[in-house]
Amino acid sequence: MPESGNATAGCTADACPPISAKDGPITTNIHTVDFTFGQADLGVVGQTGIPAVKVGHSVRFWNEDTAADVWHTVTACALPCTGPTKVNYPVADGGGGTPTASTDFESMETGYGLFWEPPKSQLGGNDPYNMQWVGDGAYWDFTRTRQASTASTARHESMRGVIKVVS
């Protein structure tokens, strides 16, 4: 297909510059809205700093575009994750293989779909209507157990953000 030719040769120091933003405030919530990662978006961290999350504390990623029936994912990509968007970049390669793995950084799809049912329920079938069902459609919680800088990408490849996990 023609679009398959829109590929990168890989990340080099020039193609993927390091993220040189200062440290930002401690946060527990990241709001994905209007196809951005809010205060964690790579487009704003140069001015506001990289949001920090404390080791062992949860950060909640909200999908505020779900009201417009837009689904998002939050998935780790290898730092610096700053290169130009191509068919093969960024690669959402940070997961451990299962959504419950402690090293995983994969929200699966967060948003509402057919009949306001969350996509996780559509894929996994018939979850009962409860608070987890609501959460699957509106937000995803993640707890990091060690210090790290984590870049993230989304289902929409132009969306990229970064958080720093601190002690």
Secondary structure, 3 states (H helix, E strand, C coil): CHHHHCCCCCCCCCCCCCCCCCEEEECCEEEEECCECHHHECCCHHHHCEEEEECCCEEEEEECCHHHCCCECCEEECCCCCCCCECCECCCCCCCCCCCCCCCCECCCECCCHHHCCHHHHHHCCCCCCHHHHHHHHEEEEECCCCEEEEEECCCCCCEEEEEEEC
